Amino acid sequence: MDQAATDVVLSGHALTEDQLEWVARHGARARLDEACLERRRATRAYVEALAAGDVPVYGISTGFARWRPCTSRRRSAASCSAA
């Protein structure tokens, strides 16, 4: 990779060891390509629709594992504490 290159473009499909090294050790900036950003936007819209729905979805409208009782609609200090 050329030393003048300052961006490593991430597609979500391929990442070389050289690209990883340039970001980790040489200060290159990592950025998402437009297709990856679009997939992220679509996924966020899908998750937000699930969270707004009436059907509980594990990890979306409920908590994970021991925090499962902490739903997005029923939050309290007692049910959401990390006890």
N, C-alpha and C positions, 0 to 999 in steps of 0.2 A: 504494500500500500504506500502510496506517495506521501511523504512527510507533510506536504502542503495540504493534503486532504484533512479537513477538520470535522467532517460529518460521516458517521456510519449510518446508513439508511437501513432500518429494520423493516422487513416485510412480514415477519411472522412465519416465514417458511424456511429461511436459510440464514445461518450465522456462521461465519468461518472463525477459526481460531485466531487468524490474523486480525479480523475486525474486533473480536473480543479483546485482544491484547491492546489494540490501538485505543480503545475506550478506557480499559482498565489501567494501562501504564503510560500512555502517551497523551492523554488529555483530549482525544477525539470526542466529539459530541455524538451521542446516539439520538436518532430521531426516527419517528414512524413514517413510513411512506403513506401516500394518500389512500391506497386500497386498505391498508391496515387501519387507518383512522376511520374509514367508512365502516369497516366491520365492527370497530369499537363502538361507533355511534349506534349502529343497528342493534348490537348486543345490549347497550345501555337502555335503549328504548324498550326492548323486549323485557328486560329485568324490571324496569319501572312499571310497565304494564302489569307484570305479575304481582309486584308489590302493591299496586293500587287495587287489585282484584279482591274478590270476596273469598277465594279459596286459599287456605294457608299453603305456602310453598316453603319447604324446609330450607333454611339458610337465606331465604329472600324475605319472607314476611315473618319468619321465626328466627330465633337464634340458632347457633350450632351447638351440638353436644350438650354439655351441662347448662348452657345458656338458652336452650331451646324454649323454655317458658317465656323468654323475653321476646315477645312479638312486637312488630312495628306499631300495632294498634293498642297494645297493652303493656306499656312500659312503666315500671316502678322501680324504686331503689332496691326493694326486697327481691323482686323476681329477676333483676338484671345484675345483681352484684356478683362479683367473682368469688365469693365466699370460699 
